[in-house]
Amino acid sequence: MNMITPEERDELNAAVSVVVPLGLETEICGYWLWVSGDTRPHREVLKAAGFRWAPKKMKWHFRPYSRGCYSRG
């Protein structure tokens, strides 16, 4: 079983601490943090915090760096 590492936990905690004060809808799904709602006014803040836009879902998402996929296949 893949457990979350302390570094990944710290990354997720930092991402959550950015989103909560903005009052946006958040959803944690595994290692992913999804953000929706009226995000347009907060777009630059989300980008600076490492969130990326998912156009198909029309939501912002964040995942720890070590959980990413880095190849185009």
PDB file of N, CA, C, O and CB in Angstrom:
ATOM      1  N   MET A   1       0.839  -1.172   0.000  1.00  0.00           N
ATOM      2  CA  MET A   1       0.000   0.000   0.000  1.00  0.00           C
ATOM      3  C   MET A   1       0.893   1.247   0.000  1.00  0.00           C
ATOM      4  O   MET A   1       1.874   1.315   0.741  1.00  0.00           O
ATOM      5  CB  MET A   1      -0.959  -0.009   1.219  1.00  0.00           C
ATOM      6  N   ASN A   2       0.548   2.218  -0.827  1.00  0.00           N
ATOM      7  CA  ASN A   2       1.297   3.469  -0.887  1.00  0.00           C
ATOM      8  C   ASN A   2       0.795   4.411   0.192  1.00  0.00           C
ATOM      9  O   ASN A   2      -0.363   4.829   0.177  1.00  0.00           O
ATOM     10  CB  ASN A   2       1.174   4.123  -2.280  1.00  0.00           C
ATOM     11  N   MET A   3       1.657   4.737   1.110  1.00  0.00           N
ATOM     12  CA  MET A   3       1.306   5.674   2.172  1.00  0.00           C
ATOM     13  C   MET A   3       1.841   7.050   1.802  1.00  0.00           C
ATOM     14  O   MET A   3       2.820   7.182   1.068  1.00  0.00           O
ATOM     15  CB  MET A   3       1.871   5.207   3.548  1.00  0.00           C
ATOM     16  N   ILE A   4       1.187   8.049   2.319  1.00  0.00           N
ATOM     17  CA  ILE A   4       1.629   9.412   2.053  1.00  0.00           C
ATOM     18  C   ILE A   4       2.871   9.702   2.906  1.00  0.00           C
ATOM     19  O   ILE A   4       2.914   9.376   4.092  1.00  0.00           O
ATOM     20  CB  ILE A   4       0.487  10.442   2.353  1.00  0.00           C
ATOM     21  N   THR A   5       3.850  10.305   2.294  1.00  0.00           N
ATOM     22  CA  THR A   5       5.089  10.624   2.994  1.00  0.00           C
ATOM     23  C   THR A   5       4.924  11.953   3.736  1.00  0.00           C
ATOM     24  O   THR A   5       4.012  12.719   3.424  1.00  0.00           O
ATOM     25  CB  THR A   5       6.288  10.689   2.000  1.00  0.00           C
ATOM     26  N   PRO A   6       5.777  12.233   4.696  1.00  0.00           N
ATOM     27  CA  PRO A   6       5.692  13.516   5.408  1.00  0.00           C
ATOM     28  C   PRO A   6       5.842  14.720   4.466  1.00  0.00           C
ATOM     29  O   PRO A   6       5.205  15.753   4.670  1.00  0.00           O
ATOM     30  CB  PRO A   6       6.765  13.578   6.494  1.00  0.00           C
ATOM     31  N   GLU A   7       6.681  14.583   3.443  1.00  0.00           N
ATOM     32  CA  GLU A   7       6.859  15.685   2.498  1.00  0.00           C
ATOM     33  C   GLU A   7       5.580  15.944   1.703  1.00  0.00           C
ATOM     34  O   GLU A   7       5.188  17.091   1.489  1.00  0.00           O
ATOM     35  CB  GLU A   7       8.020  15.384   1.541  1.00  0.00           C
ATOM     36  N   GLU A   8       4.939  14.858   1.272  1.00  0.00           N
ATOM     37  CA  GLU A   8       3.678  14.995   0.526  1.00  0.00           C
ATOM     38  C   GLU A   8       2.589  15.595   1.413  1.00  0.00           C
ATOM     39  O   GLU A   8       1.802  16.432   0.970  1.00  0.00           O
ATOM     40  CB  GLU A   8       3.220  13.623  -0.022  1.00  0.00           C
ATOM     41  N   ARG A   9       2.557  15.155   2.667  1.00  0.00           N
ATOM     42  CA  ARG A   9       1.583  15.702   3.615  1.00  0.00           C
ATOM     43  C   ARG A   9       1.786  17.206   3.789  1.00  0.00           C
ATOM     44  O   ARG A   9       0.820  17.968   3.835  1.00  0.00           O
ATOM     45  CB  ARG A   9       1.695  14.987   4.978  1.00  0.00           C
ATOM     46  N   ASP A  10       3.036  17.623   3.884  1.00  0.00           N
ATOM     47  CA  ASP A  10       3.328  19.046   4.034  1.00  0.00           C
ATOM     48  C   ASP A  10       2.895  19.838   2.800  1.00  0.00           C
ATOM     49  O   ASP A  10       2.361  20.941   2.920  1.00  0.00           O
ATOM     50  CB  ASP A  10       4.819  19.254   4.293  1.00  0.00           C
ATOM     51  N   GLU A  11       3.129  19.269   1.609  1.00  0.00           N
ATOM     52  CA  GLU A  11       2.706  19.938   0.369  1.00  0.00           C
ATOM     53  C   GLU A  11       1.191  20.093   0.323  1.00  0.00           C
ATOM     54  O   GLU A  11       0.683  21.158  -0.027  1.00  0.00           O
ATOM     55  CB  GLU A  11       3.191  19.152  -0.864  1.00  0.00           C
ATOM     56  N   LEU A  12       0.462  19.020   0.679  1.00  0.00           N
ATOM     57  CA  LEU A  12      -1.004  19.088   0.679  1.00  0.00           C
ATOM     58  C   LEU A  12      -1.516  20.074   1.722  1.00  0.00           C
ATOM     59  O   LEU A  12      -2.455  20.825   1.458  1.00  0.00           O
ATOM     60  CB  LEU A  12      -1.602  17.702   0.938  1.00  0.00           C
ATOM     61  N   ASN A  13      -0.907  20.077   2.903  1.00  0.00           N
ATOM     62  CA  ASN A  13      -1.316  21.028   3.953  1.00  0.00           C
ATOM     63  C   ASN A  13      -1.106  22.463   3.501  1.00  0.00           C
ATOM     64  O   ASN A  13      -1.943  23.326   3.766  1.00  0.00           O
ATOM     65  CB  ASN A  13      -0.535  20.772   5.253  1.00  0.00           C
ATOM     66  N   ALA A  14       0.003  22.728   2.822  1.00  0.00           N
ATOM     67  CA  ALA A  14       0.274  24.078   2.329  1.00  0.00           C
ATOM     68  C   ALA A  14      -0.752  24.481   1.281  1.00  0.00           C
ATOM     69  O   ALA A  14      -1.206  25.625   1.263  1.00  0.00           O
ATOM     70  CB  ALA A  14       1.692  24.166   1.743  1.00  0.00           C
ATOM     71  N   ALA A  15      -1.126  23.538   0.398  1.00  0.00           N
ATOM     72  CA  ALA A  15      -2.121  23.832  -0.631  1.00  0.00           C
ATOM     73  C   ALA A  15      -3.485  24.106  -0.011  1.00  0.00           C
ATOM     74  O   ALA A  15      -4.189  25.023  -0.433  1.00  0.00           O
ATOM     75  CB  ALA A  15      -2.220  22.673  -1.626  1.00  0.00           C
ATOM     76  N   VAL A  16      -3.855  23.320   0.979  1.00  0.00           N
ATOM     77  CA  VAL A  16      -5.138  23.521   1.654  1.00  0.00           C
ATOM     78  C   VAL A  16      -5.144  24.868   2.371  1.00  0.00           C
ATOM     79  O   VAL A  16      -6.157  25.568   2.361  1.00  0.00           O
ATOM     80  CB  VAL A  16      -5.417  22.374   2.657  1.00  0.00           C
ATOM     81  N   SER A  17      -4.035  25.234   2.987  1.00  0.00           N
ATOM     82  CA  SER A  17      -3.983  26.508   3.717  1.00  0.00           C
ATOM     83  C   SER A  17      -4.105  27.711   2.792  1.00  0.00           C
ATOM     84  O   SER A  17      -4.476  28.797   3.238  1.00  0.00           O
ATOM     85  CB  SER A  17      -2.688  26.604   4.505  1.00  0.00           C
ATOM     86  N   VAL A  18      -3.798  27.534   1.507  1.00  0.00           N
ATOM     87  CA  VAL A  18      -3.981  28.616   0.534  1.00  0.00           C
ATOM     88  C   VAL A  18      -5.447  28.731   0.137  1.00  0.00           C
ATOM     89  O   VAL A  18      -5.958  29.840  -0.021  1.00  0.00           O
ATOM     90  CB  VAL A  18      -3.108  28.380  -0.716  1.00  0.00           C
ATOM     91  N   VAL A  19      -6.126  27.604  -0.025  1.00  0.00           N
ATOM     92  CA  VAL A  19      -7.488  27.585  -0.551  1.00  0.00           C
ATOM     93  C   VAL A  19      -8.529  27.964   0.501  1.00  0.00           C
ATOM     94  O   VAL A  19      -9.478  28.682   0.188  1.00  0.00           O
ATOM     95  CB  VAL A  19      -7.802  26.216  -1.106  1.00  0.00           C
ATOM     96  N   VAL A  20      -8.375  27.503   1.721  1.00  0.00           N
ATOM     97  CA  VAL A  20      -9.396  27.710   2.752  1.00  0.00           C
ATOM     98  C   VAL A  20      -9.744  29.183   2.962  1.00  0.00           C
ATOM     99  O   VAL A  20     -10.930  29.508   3.009  1.00  0.00           O
ATOM    100  CB  VAL A  20      -8.928  27.115   4.059  1.00  0.00           C
ATOM    101  N   PRO A  21      -8.775  30.090   3.089  1.00  0.00           N
ATOM    102  CA  PRO A  21      -9.138  31.495   3.288  1.00  0.00           C
ATOM    103  C   PRO A  21      -9.870  32.127   2.096  1.00  0.00           C
ATOM    104  O   PRO A  21     -10.535  33.151   2.252  1.00  0.00           O
ATOM    105  CB  PRO A  21      -7.900  32.289   3.579  1.00  0.00           C
ATOM    106  N   LEU A  22      -9.751  31.522   0.913  1.00  0.00           N
ATOM    107  CA  LEU A  22     -10.402  32.075  -0.275  1.00  0.00           C
ATOM    108  C   LEU A  22     -11.887  31.743  -0.321  1.00  0.00           C
ATOM    109  O   LEU A  22     -12.636  32.355  -1.083  1.00  0.00           O
ATOM    110  CB  LEU A  22      -9.724  31.558  -1.530  1.00  0.00           C
ATOM    111  N   GLY A  23     -12.317  30.784   0.484  1.00  0.00           N
ATOM    112  CA  GLY A  23     -13.726  30.422   0.533  1.00  0.00           C
ATOM    113  C   GLY A  23     -14.204  29.630  -0.670  1.00  0.00           C
ATOM    114  O   GLY A  23     -15.384  29.689  -1.016  1.00  0.00           O
ATOM    115  N   LEU A  24     -13.316  28.894  -1.312  1.00  0.00           N
ATOM    116  CA  LEU A  24     -13.675  28.110  -2.488  1.00  0.00           C
ATOM    117  C   LEU A  24     -14.063  26.688  -2.079  1.00  0.00           C
ATOM    118  O   LEU A  24     -13.708  26.220  -0.998  1.00  0.00           O
ATOM    119  CB  LEU A  24     -12.506  28.080  -3.497  1.00  0.00           C
ATOM    120  N   GLU A  25     -14.795  26.017  -2.960  1.00  0.00           N
ATOM    121  CA  GLU A  25     -15.182  24.638  -2.717  1.00  0.00           C
ATOM    122  C   GLU A  25     -13.961  23.747  -2.934  1.00  0.00           C
ATOM    123  O   GLU A  25     -13.271  23.870  -3.946  1.00  0.00           O
ATOM    124  CB  GLU A  25     -16.362  24.212  -3.645  1.00  0.00           C
ATOM    125  N   THR A  26     -13.697  22.855  -1.987  1.00  0.00           N
ATOM    126  CA  THR A  26     -12.550  21.961  -2.104  1.00  0.00           C
ATOM    127  C   THR A  26     -12.996  20.515  -1.968  1.00  0.00           C
ATOM    128  O   THR A  26     -13.963  20.202  -1.273  1.00  0.00           O
ATOM    129  CB  THR A  26     -11.487  22.295  -1.045  1.00  0.00           C
ATOM    130  N   GLU A  27     -12.271  19.652  -2.645  1.00  0.00           N
ATOM    131  CA  GLU A  27     -12.541  18.219  -2.584  1.00  0.00           C
ATOM    132  C   GLU A  27     -11.194  17.502  -2.587  1.00  0.00           C
ATOM    133  O   GLU A  27     -10.360  17.740  -3.460  1.00  0.00           O
ATOM    134  CB  GLU A  27     -13.450  17.745  -3.787  1.00  0.00           C
ATOM    135  N   ILE A  28     -10.986  16.634  -1.617  1.00  0.00           N
ATOM    136  CA  ILE A  28      -9.772  15.841  -1.567  1.00  0.00           C
ATOM    137  C   ILE A  28     -10.119  14.454  -2.071  1.00  0.00           C
ATOM    138  O   ILE A  28     -11.017  13.792  -1.550  1.00  0.00           O
ATOM    139  CB  ILE A  28      -9.167  15.795  -0.125  1.00  0.00           C
ATOM    140  N   CYS A  29      -9.397  14.030  -3.085  1.00  0.00           N
ATOM    141  CA  CYS A  29      -9.628  12.727  -3.702  1.00  0.00           C
ATOM    142  C   CYS A  29      -8.276  12.017  -3.811  1.00  0.00           C
ATOM    143  O   CYS A  29      -7.515  12.264  -4.747  1.00  0.00           O
ATOM    144  CB  CYS A  29     -10.318  12.872  -5.115  1.00  0.00           C
ATOM    145  N   GLY A  30      -7.986  11.152  -2.867  1.00  0.00           N
ATOM    146  CA  GLY A  30      -6.685  10.488  -2.840  1.00  0.00           C
ATOM    147  C   GLY A  30      -5.581  11.485  -2.557  1.00  0.00           C
ATOM    148  O   GLY A  30      -5.581  12.146  -1.519  1.00  0.00           O
ATOM    149  N   TYR A  31      -4.638  11.592  -3.482  1.00  0.00           N
ATOM    150  CA  TYR A  31      -3.540  12.548  -3.338  1.00  0.00           C
ATOM    151  C   TYR A  31      -3.850  13.882  -4.014  1.00  0.00           C
ATOM    152  O   TYR A  31      -3.013  14.784  -4.011  1.00  0.00           O
ATOM    153  CB  TYR A  31      -2.260  11.963  -3.917  1.00  0.00           C
ATOM    154  N   TRP A  32      -5.019  14.011  -4.580  1.00  0.00           N
ATOM    155  CA  TRP A  32      -5.393  15.197  -5.340  1.00  0.00           C
ATOM    156  C   TRP A  32      -6.274  16.124  -4.518  1.00  0.00           C
ATOM    157  O   TRP A  32      -7.089  15.679  -3.710  1.00  0.00           O
ATOM    158  CB  TRP A  32      -6.109  14.800  -6.622  1.00  0.00           C
ATOM    159  N   LEU A  33      -6.097  17.409  -4.736  1.00  0.00           N
ATOM    160  CA  LEU A  33      -6.959  18.423  -4.147  1.00  0.00           C
ATOM    161  C   LEU A  33      -7.605  19.169  -5.304  1.00  0.00           C
ATOM    162  O   LEU A  33      -6.909  19.783  -6.113  1.00  0.00           O
ATOM    163  CB  LEU A  33      -6.158  19.399  -3.194  1.00  0.00           C
ATOM    164  N   TRP A  34      -8.933  19.120  -5.391  1.00  0.00           N
ATOM    165  CA  TRP A  34      -9.676  19.788  -6.463  1.00  0.00           C
ATOM    166  C   TRP A  34     -10.355  21.015  -5.894  1.00  0.00           C
ATOM    167  O   TRP A  34     -10.878  20.981  -4.780  1.00  0.00           O
ATOM    168  CB  TRP A  34     -10.718  18.834  -7.111  1.00  0.00           C
ATOM    169  N   VAL A  35     -10.349  22.102  -6.656  1.00  0.00           N
ATOM    170  CA  VAL A  35     -10.934  23.372  -6.213  1.00  0.00           C
ATOM    171  C   VAL A  35     -11.891  23.866  -7.286  1.00  0.00           C
ATOM    172  O   VAL A  35     -11.551  23.914  -8.468  1.00  0.00           O
ATOM    173  CB  VAL A  35      -9.827  24.438  -5.921  1.00  0.00           C
ATOM    174  N   SER A  36     -13.092  24.233  -6.857  1.00  0.00           N
ATOM    175  CA  SER A  36     -14.085  24.767  -7.790  1.00  0.00           C
ATOM    176  C   SER A  36     -14.804  25.935  -7.137  1.00  0.00           C
ATOM    177  O   SER A  36     -14.482  26.332  -6.017  1.00  0.00           O
ATOM    178  CB  SER A  36     -15.099  23.669  -8.221  1.00  0.00           C
ATOM    179  N   GLY A  37     -15.769  26.475  -7.842  1.00  0.00           N
ATOM    180  CA  GLY A  37     -16.485  27.647  -7.375  1.00  0.00           C
ATOM    181  C   GLY A  37     -16.093  28.846  -8.221  1.00  0.00           C
ATOM    182  O   GLY A  37     -15.690  28.690  -9.374  1.00  0.00           O
ATOM    183  N   ASP A  38     -16.207  30.031  -7.661  1.00  0.00           N
ATOM    184  CA  ASP A  38     -15.846  31.260  -8.376  1.00  0.00           C
ATOM    185  C   ASP A  38     -14.338  31.470  -8.233  1.00  0.00           C
ATOM    186  O   ASP A  38     -13.890  32.256  -7.399  1.00  0.00           O
ATOM    187  CB  ASP A  38     -16.645  32.504  -7.825  1.00  0.00           C
ATOM    188  N   THR A  39     -13.567  30.765  -9.049  1.00  0.00           N
ATOM    189  CA  THR A  39     -12.107  30.776  -8.913  1.00  0.00           C
ATOM    190  C   THR A  39     -11.416  31.848  -9.739  1.00  0.00           C
ATOM    191  O   THR A  39     -10.241  32.135  -9.511  1.00  0.00           O
ATOM    192  CB  THR A  39     -11.561  29.446  -9.296  1.00  0.00           C
ATOM    193  N   ARG A  40     -12.116  32.442 -10.688  1.00  0.00           N
ATOM    194  CA  ARG A  40     -11.466  33.408 -11.580  1.00  0.00           C
ATOM    195  C   ARG A  40     -10.777  34.549 -10.835  1.00  0.00           C
ATOM    196  O   ARG A  40      -9.654  34.900 -11.196  1.00  0.00           O
ATOM    197  CB  ARG A  40     -12.482  33.980 -12.535  1.00  0.00           C
ATOM    198  N   PRO A  41     -11.394  35.145  -9.812  1.00  0.00           N
ATOM    199  CA  PRO A  41     -10.693  36.231  -9.107  1.00  0.00           C
ATOM    200  C   PRO A  41      -9.438  35.770  -8.356  1.00  0.00           C
ATOM    201  O   PRO A  41      -8.583  36.586  -8.010  1.00  0.00           O
ATOM    202  CB  PRO A  41     -11.637  36.888  -8.130  1.00  0.00           C
ATOM    203  N   HIS A  42      -9.333  34.476  -8.110  1.00  0.00           N
ATOM    204  CA  HIS A  42      -8.215  33.933  -7.326  1.00  0.00           C
ATOM    205  C   HIS A  42      -7.220  33.157  -8.182  1.00  0.00           C
ATOM    206  O   HIS A  42      -6.361  32.451  -7.653  1.00  0.00           O
ATOM    207  CB  HIS A  42      -8.744  33.031  -6.228  1.00  0.00           C
ATOM    208  N   ARG A  43      -7.331  33.284  -9.472  1.00  0.00           N
ATOM    209  CA  ARG A  43      -6.533  32.515 -10.412  1.00  0.00           C
ATOM    210  C   ARG A  43      -5.028  32.658 -10.186  1.00  0.00           C
ATOM    211  O   ARG A  43      -4.314  31.655 -10.175  1.00  0.00           O
ATOM    212  CB  ARG A  43      -6.872  32.930 -11.811  1.00  0.00           C
ATOM    213  N   GLU A  44      -4.545  33.853 -10.010  1.00  0.00           N
ATOM    214  CA  GLU A  44      -3.107  34.079  -9.829  1.00  0.00           C
ATOM    215  C   GLU A  44      -2.602  33.482  -8.514  1.00  0.00           C
ATOM    216  O   GLU A  44      -1.487  32.966  -8.448  1.00  0.00           O
ATOM    217  CB  GLU A  44      -2.799  35.580  -9.871  1.00  0.00           C
ATOM    218  N   VAL A  45      -3.422  33.555  -7.479  1.00  0.00           N
ATOM    219  CA  VAL A  45      -3.042  32.982  -6.184  1.00  0.00           C
ATOM    220  C   VAL A  45      -2.919  31.465  -6.314  1.00  0.00           C
ATOM    221  O   VAL A  45      -1.976  30.867  -5.798  1.00  0.00           O
ATOM    222  CB  VAL A  45      -4.082  33.355  -5.083  1.00  0.00           C
ATOM    223  N   LEU A  46      -3.877  30.847  -7.006  1.00  0.00           N
ATOM    224  CA  LEU A  46      -3.854  29.399  -7.188  1.00  0.00           C
ATOM    225  C   LEU A  46      -2.640  28.968  -8.011  1.00  0.00           C
ATOM    226  O   LEU A  46      -1.981  27.982  -7.681  1.00  0.00           O
ATOM    227  CB  LEU A  46      -5.145  28.927  -7.865  1.00  0.00           C
ATOM    228  N   LYS A  47      -2.346  29.707  -9.081  1.00  0.00           N
ATOM    229  CA  LYS A  47      -1.180  29.375  -9.903  1.00  0.00           C
ATOM    230  C   LYS A  47       0.107  29.464  -9.089  1.00  0.00           C
ATOM    231  O   LYS A  47       0.970  28.591  -9.187  1.00  0.00           O
ATOM    232  CB  LYS A  47      -1.099  30.309 -11.118  1.00  0.00           C
ATOM    233  N   ALA A  48       0.231  30.513  -8.291  1.00  0.00           N
ATOM    234  CA  ALA A  48       1.427  30.707  -7.482  1.00  0.00           C
ATOM    235  C   ALA A  48       1.598  29.605  -6.435  1.00  0.00           C
ATOM    236  O   ALA A  48       2.716  29.302  -6.020  1.00  0.00           O
ATOM    237  CB  ALA A  48       1.375  32.062  -6.800  1.00  0.00           C
ATOM    238  N   ALA A  49       0.481  29.008  -6.014  1.00  0.00           N
ATOM    239  CA  ALA A  49       0.526  27.942  -5.013  1.00  0.00           C
ATOM    240  C   ALA A  49       0.763  26.570  -5.637  1.00  0.00           C
ATOM    241  O   ALA A  49       0.845  25.573  -4.919  1.00  0.00           O
ATOM    242  CB  ALA A  49      -0.765  27.923  -4.218  1.00  0.00           C
ATOM    243  N   GLY A  50       0.875  26.506  -6.955  1.00  0.00           N
ATOM    244  CA  GLY A  50       1.169  25.241  -7.612  1.00  0.00           C
ATOM    245  C   GLY A  50      -0.042  24.500  -8.156  1.00  0.00           C
ATOM    246  O   GLY A  50       0.079  23.353  -8.585  1.00  0.00           O
ATOM    247  N   PHE A  51      -1.207  25.138  -8.145  1.00  0.00           N
ATOM    248  CA  PHE A  51      -2.402  24.521  -8.711  1.00  0.00           C
ATOM    249  C   PHE A  51      -2.358  24.636 -10.230  1.00  0.00           C
ATOM    250  O   PHE A  51      -1.745  25.551 -10.779  1.00  0.00           O
ATOM    251  CB  PHE A  51      -3.689  25.180  -8.147  1.00  0.00           C
ATOM    252  N   ARG A  52      -3.015  23.695 -10.897  1.00  0.00           N
ATOM    253  CA  ARG A  52      -3.095  23.712 -12.363  1.00  0.00           C
ATOM    254  C   ARG A  52      -4.559  23.638 -12.759  1.00  0.00           C
ATOM    255  O   ARG A  52      -5.376  23.072 -12.033  1.00  0.00           O
ATOM    256  CB  ARG A  52      -2.282  22.529 -13.001  1.00  0.00           C
ATOM    257  N   TRP A  53      -4.889  24.206 -13.904  1.00  0.00           N
ATOM    258  CA  TRP A  53      -6.256  24.234 -14.413  1.00  0.00           C
ATOM    259  C   TRP A  53      -6.521  22.965 -15.218  1.00  0.00           C
ATOM    260  O   TRP A  53      -5.714  22.582 -16.066  1.00  0.00           O
ATOM    261  CB  TRP A  53      -6.499  25.498 -15.282  1.00  0.00           C
ATOM    262  N   ALA A  54      -7.655  22.313 -14.952  1.00  0.00           N
ATOM    263  CA  ALA A  54      -8.078  21.128 -15.701  1.00  0.00           C
ATOM    264  C   ALA A  54      -9.282  21.528 -16.549  1.00  0.00           C
ATOM    265  O   ALA A  54     -10.401  21.572 -16.038  1.00  0.00           O
ATOM    266  CB  ALA A  54      -8.428  19.922 -14.739  1.00  0.00           C
ATOM    267  N   PRO A  55      -9.075  21.824 -17.843  1.00  0.00           N
ATOM    268  CA  PRO A  55     -10.164  22.350 -18.663  1.00  0.00           C
ATOM    269  C   PRO A  55     -11.341  21.398 -18.849  1.00  0.00           C
ATOM    270  O   PRO A  55     -12.478  21.852 -18.972  1.00  0.00           O
ATOM    271  CB  PRO A  55      -9.634  22.720 -19.994  1.00  0.00           C
ATOM    272  N   LYS A  56     -11.096  20.098 -18.871  1.00  0.00           N
ATOM    273  CA  LYS A  56     -12.207  19.165 -19.048  1.00  0.00           C
ATOM    274  C   LYS A  56     -13.132  19.151 -17.837  1.00  0.00           C
ATOM    275  O   LYS A  56     -14.347  19.015 -17.981  1.00  0.00           O
ATOM    276  CB  LYS A  56     -11.677  17.763 -19.310  1.00  0.00           C
ATOM    277  N   LYS A  57     -12.567  19.290 -16.663  1.00  0.00           N
ATOM    278  CA  LYS A  57     -13.375  19.295 -15.445  1.00  0.00           C
ATOM    279  C   LYS A  57     -13.787  20.703 -15.023  1.00  0.00           C
ATOM    280  O   LYS A  57     -14.661  20.880 -14.174  1.00  0.00           O
ATOM    281  CB  LYS A  57     -12.613  18.631 -14.319  1.00  0.00           C
ATOM    282  N   MET A  58     -13.146  21.699 -15.630  1.00  0.00           N
ATOM    283  CA  MET A  58     -13.411  23.102 -15.283  1.00  0.00           C
ATOM    284  C   MET A  58     -13.122  23.356 -13.794  1.00  0.00           C
ATOM    285  O   MET A  58     -13.875  24.050 -13.111  1.00  0.00           O
ATOM    286  CB  MET A  58     -14.883  23.474 -15.615  1.00  0.00           C
ATOM    287  N   LYS A  59     -12.018  22.777 -13.315  1.00  0.00           N
ATOM    288  CA  LYS A  59     -11.612  22.928 -11.919  1.00  0.00           C
ATOM    289  C   LYS A  59     -10.096  23.070 -11.849  1.00  0.00           C
ATOM    290  O   LYS A  59      -9.378  22.694 -12.775  1.00  0.00           O
ATOM    291  CB  LYS A  59     -12.091  21.722 -11.065  1.00  0.00           C
ATOM    292  N   TRP A  60      -9.633  23.611 -10.754  1.00  0.00           N
ATOM    293  CA  TRP A  60      -8.209  23.654 -10.449  1.00  0.00           C
ATOM    294  C   TRP A  60      -7.851  22.404  -9.666  1.00  0.00           C
ATOM    295  O   TRP A  60      -8.682  21.877  -8.926  1.00  0.00           O
ATOM    296  CB  TRP A  60      -7.835  24.940  -9.654  1.00  0.00           C
ATOM    297  N   HIS A  61      -6.611  21.920  -9.822  1.00  0.00           N
ATOM    298  CA  HIS A  61      -6.184  20.753  -9.058  1.00  0.00           C
ATOM    299  C   HIS A  61      -4.751  20.918  -8.582  1.00  0.00           C
ATOM    300  O   HIS A  61      -3.959  21.671  -9.148  1.00  0.00           O
ATOM    301  CB  HIS A  61      -6.317  19.483  -9.897  1.00  0.00           C
ATOM    302  N   PHE A  62      -4.455  20.193  -7.531  1.00  0.00           N
ATOM    303  CA  PHE A  62      -3.112  20.166  -6.960  1.00  0.00           C
ATOM    304  C   PHE A  62      -2.813  18.724  -6.580  1.00  0.00           C
ATOM    305  O   PHE A  62      -3.688  18.010  -6.091  1.00  0.00           O
ATOM    306  CB  PHE A  62      -2.985  21.127  -5.718  1.00  0.00           C
ATOM    307  N   ARG A  63      -1.589  18.304  -6.804  1.00  0.00           N
ATOM    308  CA  ARG A  63      -1.114  17.008  -6.324  1.00  0.00           C
ATOM    309  C   ARG A  63       0.331  17.188  -5.923  1.00  0.00           C
ATOM    310  O   ARG A  63       1.034  18.023  -6.491  1.00  0.00           O
ATOM    311  CB  ARG A  63      -1.272  15.882  -7.409  1.00  0.00           C
ATOM    312  N   PRO A  64       0.788  16.411  -4.947  1.00  0.00           N
ATOM    313  CA  PRO A  64       2.198  16.511  -4.561  1.00  0.00           C
ATOM    314  C   PRO A  64       3.100  16.213  -5.753  1.00  0.00           C
ATOM    315  O   PRO A  64       2.769  15.379  -6.595  1.00  0.00           O
ATOM    316  CB  PRO A  64       2.514  15.546  -3.400  1.00  0.00           C
ATOM    317  N   TYR A  65       4.211  16.878  -5.820  1.00  0.00           N
ATOM    318  CA  TYR A  65       5.137  16.751  -6.944  1.00  0.00           C
ATOM    319  C   TYR A  65       5.541  15.301  -7.177  1.00  0.00           C
ATOM    320  O   TYR A  65       5.640  14.868  -8.325  1.00  0.00           O
ATOM    321  CB  TYR A  65       6.377  17.603  -6.703  1.00  0.00           C
ATOM    322  N   SER A  66       5.771  14.559  -6.134  1.00  0.00           N
ATOM    323  CA  SER A  66       6.240  13.182  -6.283  1.00  0.00           C
ATOM    324  C   SER A  66       5.165  12.245  -6.827  1.00  0.00           C
ATOM    325  O   SER A  66       5.483  11.126  -7.228  1.00  0.00           O
ATOM    326  CB  SER A  66       6.733  12.663  -4.954  1.00  0.00           C
ATOM    327  N   ARG A  67       3.908  12.669  -6.852  1.00  0.00           N
ATOM    328  CA  ARG A  67       2.814  11.840  -7.354  1.00  0.00           C
ATOM    329  C   ARG A  67       2.453  12.152  -8.796  1.00  0.00           C
ATOM    330  O   ARG A  67       1.454  11.645  -9.306  1.00  0.00           O
ATOM    331  CB  ARG A  67       1.600  12.013  -6.486  1.00  0.00           C
ATOM    332  N   GLY A  68       3.247  12.974  -9.457  1.00  0.00           N
ATOM    333  CA  GLY A  68       2.944  13.387 -10.815  1.00  0.00           C
ATOM    334  C   GLY A  68       3.359  12.379 -11.874  1.00  0.00           C
ATOM    335  O   GLY A  68       4.120  11.448 -11.612  1.00  0.00           O
ATOM    336  N   CYS A  69       2.849  12.585 -13.056  1.00  0.00           N
ATOM    337  CA  CYS A  69       3.221  11.791 -14.211  1.00  0.00           C
ATOM    338  C   CYS A  69       4.069  12.702 -15.097  1.00  0.00           C
ATOM    339  O   CYS A  69       3.617  13.780 -15.483  1.00  0.00           O
ATOM    340  CB  CYS A  69       1.950  11.225 -14.979  1.00  0.00           C
ATOM    341  N   TYR A  70       5.249  12.296 -15.410  1.00  0.00           N
ATOM    342  CA  TYR A  70       6.176  13.181 -16.080  1.00  0.00           C
ATOM    343  C   TYR A  70       6.565  12.743 -17.480  1.00  0.00           C
ATOM    344  O   TYR A  70       7.577  13.204 -18.006  1.00  0.00           O
ATOM    345  CB  TYR A  70       7.386  13.316 -15.267  1.00  0.00           C
ATOM    346  N   SER A  71       5.789  11.868 -18.092  1.00  0.00           N
ATOM    347  CA  SER A  71       6.116  11.461 -19.456  1.00  0.00           C
ATOM    348  C   SER A  71       4.894  11.662 -20.340  1.00  0.00           C
ATOM    349  O   SER A  71       3.759  11.597 -19.867  1.00  0.00           O
ATOM    350  CB  SER A  71       6.591   9.981 -19.502  1.00  0.00           C
ATOM    351  N   ARG A  72       5.123  11.898 -21.578  1.00  0.00           N
ATOM    352  CA  ARG A  72       4.042  12.025 -22.548  1.00  0.00           C
ATOM    353  C   ARG A  72       4.096  10.772 -23.399  1.00  0.00           C
ATOM    354  O   ARG A  72       5.031  10.581 -24.177  1.00  0.00           O
ATOM    355  CB  ARG A  72       4.171  13.341 -23.424  1.00  0.00           C
ATOM    356  N   GLY A  73       3.104   9.928 -23.253  1.00  0.00           N
ATOM    357  CA  GLY A  73       3.268   8.695 -23.837  1.00  0.00           C
ATOM    358  C   GLY A  73       2.613   8.136 -24.929  1.00  0.00           C
ATOM    359  O   GLY A  73       2.903   7.001 -25.307  1.00  0.00           O
TER     360      GLY A  73
END
